[in-house]
Amino acid sequence: MAKDNRFIQNQVFVGLPWKNREKYDDIIHKLENKYPLYFAMVGRDDGQNAEELLSLIKQRIESSSFAIFDATGGNANVSLEYGYAEGKEISRAIFLSAHKAAAKSSAISPIISDLTGKRRIQYKTEKTLARELHKFCREHDYTKRFEKELSKILKGKSKGDKKSARTLAIKVIRALDGKQQMRRAELIQNLQAKGYSNDDTDEMLKKLNSAGLIDCTVGRYSDVYIA
């Protein structure tokens, strides 16, 4: 079963100056271990030429449920990405560092000439940024659905079993990161390499499918995708 549209419910595009990549990488790694969201960042180290890179950025923005743009310091590429997301009517927010030096730099070279009415989130430290991104994750529609349905799946299980099942559920979602769809057999093989039995993975796929969090069917050539 193939997915007809390109919209991925749990995908969040992140546009930022590349010098801030490491800071976001550290935070996002922790977020993706806890929440069922995938943060799509595209940049110079992905091996594409300029034209291919722009095409990939546009595709990732179009297929995302939300877009975050860090406007700190003013950056032409981020400005372009923001304008594209705005034109495509993708829900979006601007993150701005309120640190004195960063704020001064942003004032001199603003990403957008008029921020009036734009959704802005300010942060002073990496800790504050992490807190704001955790808040964003908790309030995302897919996270809310995931938590609601997972609580039903885990009802009646012991504390240890709940923790194990939640970890597996997150790993199923993680296996689909950046993919429109994936062969069910490939996903099961992926998790088998991480120590999960075929039966456990298959059972979790069925439960997540029944909960409407993923879409998959049984069969050698069936596909799985975020629903």
C-alpha positions as CSV (number, residue, x, y, z in Angstrom):
1,M,0.0,0.0,0.0
2,A,1.6,3.3,-1.1
3,K,1.2,6.6,0.5
4,D,-0.6,9.0,-1.8
5,N,0.4,12.4,-0.4
6,R,3.8,13.6,0.7
7,F,2.7,15.1,4.0
8,I,4.4,13.4,7.0
9,Q,2.5,14.0,10.2
10,N,5.4,13.8,12.6
11,Q,8.1,15.6,10.5
12,V,9.3,19.0,11.6
13,F,11.6,21.0,9.3
14,V,14.4,22.9,10.9
15,G,16.1,25.8,9.1
16,L,19.1,27.4,10.8
17,P,22.5,28.9,10.3
18,W,25.0,26.0,9.9
19,K,27.1,27.4,12.7
20,N,24.2,26.6,15.1
21,R,23.9,23.0,13.8
22,E,25.9,21.4,16.6
23,K,23.8,23.0,19.3
24,Y,20.6,21.8,17.7
25,D,22.0,18.4,17.0
26,D,22.6,17.8,20.7
27,I,19.1,18.8,21.8
28,I,17.3,17.1,18.9
29,H,19.1,13.8,19.6
30,K,17.5,13.8,23.1
31,L,14.1,14.9,21.8
32,E,14.0,12.1,19.3
33,N,14.7,9.5,22.0
34,K,11.7,10.8,24.0
35,Y,9.1,12.0,21.4
36,P,7.7,10.5,18.2
37,L,8.8,13.5,16.1
38,Y,11.4,13.7,13.4
39,F,13.4,16.9,12.9
40,A,14.5,17.3,9.3
41,M,17.7,19.3,8.9
42,V,19.3,19.7,5.5
43,G,22.8,21.1,4.9
44,R,26.1,21.3,3.2
45,D,27.4,17.9,4.5
46,D,24.6,16.0,2.8
47,G,26.7,15.8,-0.4
48,Q,24.4,17.5,-2.9
49,N,25.3,20.4,-5.2
50,A,23.5,23.7,-4.8
51,E,20.6,22.9,-7.1
52,E,20.0,19.4,-5.6
53,L,20.2,20.8,-2.1
54,L,17.6,23.5,-2.8
55,S,15.3,20.8,-4.3
56,L,15.7,18.6,-1.2
57,I,15.1,21.5,1.1
58,K,11.8,22.4,-0.7
59,Q,10.7,18.7,-0.6
60,R,11.4,18.5,3.1
61,I,9.6,21.7,3.8
62,E,6.6,20.7,1.8
63,S,6.3,17.3,3.5
64,S,6.6,18.6,7.0
65,S,3.8,19.3,9.5
66,F,5.6,22.3,10.9
67,A,8.8,24.3,10.3
68,I,11.1,25.9,12.8
69,F,13.5,28.6,11.7
70,D,16.3,30.0,13.8
71,A,16.7,33.6,12.7
72,T,19.6,34.4,15.0
73,G,22.2,36.5,13.2
74,G,20.3,36.9,10.0
75,N,21.0,34.3,7.3
76,A,20.0,34.5,3.7
77,N,19.4,30.8,3.3
78,V,17.2,30.6,6.3
79,S,15.3,33.7,5.1
80,L,14.7,31.9,1.7
81,E,13.5,28.8,3.5
82,Y,11.2,30.7,5.7
83,G,9.7,32.5,2.7
84,Y,9.1,29.2,0.9
85,A,7.4,27.7,3.9
86,E,5.2,30.8,4.2
87,G,4.3,30.6,0.5
88,K,3.3,26.9,1.0
89,E,1.3,27.8,4.1
90,I,3.3,25.5,6.3
91,S,2.8,26.1,10.1
92,R,6.0,27.7,11.3
93,A,7.8,29.6,14.1
94,I,10.8,31.8,14.4
95,F,13.4,31.1,17.1
96,L,15.6,34.0,18.1
97,S,18.5,34.1,20.5
98,A,18.0,36.9,23.1
99,H,21.7,36.7,24.1
100,K,23.1,40.2,23.9
101,A,25.7,39.5,21.2
102,A,23.3,37.4,19.1
103,A,20.5,39.9,19.5
104,K,22.7,42.7,18.2
105,S,23.8,40.7,15.2
106,S,20.2,39.9,14.4
107,A,19.2,43.6,14.6
108,I,21.9,44.5,12.1
109,S,21.0,41.7,9.7
110,P,17.4,40.7,10.3
111,I,16.2,37.5,8.6
112,I,12.9,39.1,7.9
113,S,12.4,42.9,7.5
114,D,9.1,42.8,9.5
115,L,8.6,40.3,12.3
116,T,5.3,41.9,13.3
117,G,2.6,39.2,13.7
118,K,5.2,36.4,13.2
119,R,5.3,33.7,15.7
120,R,8.5,34.1,17.7
121,I,10.2,32.2,20.4
122,Q,13.2,33.7,22.2
123,Y,15.9,31.9,24.1
124,K,19.0,33.2,25.9
125,T,20.9,29.9,26.6
126,E,21.1,26.4,25.1
127,K,19.2,25.2,28.2
128,T,16.3,27.7,27.4
129,L,16.3,26.6,23.8
130,A,16.0,22.9,24.9
131,R,13.2,23.8,27.2
132,E,11.3,25.6,24.4
133,L,11.8,22.7,22.0
134,H,10.6,20.2,24.6
135,K,7.5,22.3,25.1
136,F,7.0,22.4,21.3
137,C,7.3,18.6,21.1
138,R,4.7,18.1,23.9
139,E,2.2,20.4,22.1
140,H,2.6,18.9,18.7
141,D,-0.5,17.2,17.4
142,Y,1.2,13.9,16.6
143,T,2.8,13.7,20.0
144,K,-0.6,14.2,21.6
145,R,-2.1,11.5,19.5
146,F,0.8,9.2,20.2
147,E,0.7,9.6,23.9
148,K,-3.1,9.1,24.0
149,E,-3.0,6.0,21.9
150,L,0.1,4.6,23.6
151,S,-1.5,4.9,27.0
152,K,-4.3,2.6,25.7
153,I,-1.8,0.1,24.3
154,L,0.1,0.0,27.6
155,K,-2.9,-0.2,29.9
156,G,-2.6,-2.9,32.4
157,K,1.1,-3.6,31.8
158,S,3.8,-3.5,34.5
159,K,6.0,-0.5,34.8
160,G,8.9,-2.4,33.3
161,D,6.8,-3.7,30.4
162,K,5.5,-0.2,29.7
163,K,9.0,1.2,29.5
164,S,10.1,-1.5,27.1
165,A,7.0,-1.2,24.9
166,R,7.4,2.6,24.8
167,T,11.0,2.3,23.7
168,L,10.0,-0.2,21.0
169,A,7.2,2.1,19.8
170,I,9.6,5.0,19.5
171,K,12.1,2.9,17.6
172,V,9.4,1.9,15.1
173,I,8.7,5.6,14.5
174,R,12.4,6.3,14.3
175,A,12.9,3.7,11.6
176,L,10.6,5.8,9.4
177,D,12.5,9.1,9.9
178,G,13.0,10.9,6.6
179,K,11.0,8.3,4.6
180,Q,7.7,8.6,2.8
181,Q,7.3,4.9,3.4
182,M,9.3,1.7,4.1
183,R,8.9,-2.0,3.4
184,R,7.4,-3.7,6.4
185,A,10.0,-6.5,6.0
186,E,12.8,-4.0,6.0
187,L,11.5,-2.3,9.1
188,I,11.3,-5.6,11.0
189,Q,14.8,-6.5,9.8
190,N,16.0,-3.1,11.0
191,L,14.7,-3.6,14.5
192,Q,15.9,-7.2,14.5
193,A,19.4,-5.9,14.2
194,K,18.8,-3.8,17.3
195,G,17.8,-6.9,19.3
196,Y,14.0,-7.0,18.9
197,S,12.3,-10.3,17.9
198,N,10.2,-10.4,14.7
199,D,7.2,-11.3,16.9
200,D,7.6,-8.3,19.2
201,T,8.1,-5.9,16.3
202,D,5.2,-7.3,14.3
203,E,2.9,-7.1,17.4
204,M,3.9,-3.4,17.9
205,L,3.3,-2.7,14.2
206,K,-0.2,-4.1,14.5
207,K,-1.0,-2.1,17.6
208,L,0.3,1.2,16.2
209,N,-1.6,0.5,13.0
210,S,-4.8,-0.1,14.9
211,A,-4.2,3.1,16.9
212,G,-3.9,5.1,13.6
213,L,-0.3,6.2,14.3
214,I,1.1,4.3,11.4
215,D,-0.4,2.7,8.4
216,C,0.7,-0.8,7.4
217,T,-0.7,-4.1,6.1
218,V,0.4,-7.7,6.4
219,G,2.3,-9.1,3.5
220,R,5.8,-9.6,2.1
221,Y,5.7,-6.4,0.0
222,S,3.5,-4.2,2.2
223,D,4.6,-0.7,3.2
224,V,4.6,1.1,6.5
225,Y,4.3,4.9,6.9
226,I,3.4,7.5,9.4
227,A,-0.4,8.0,9.5
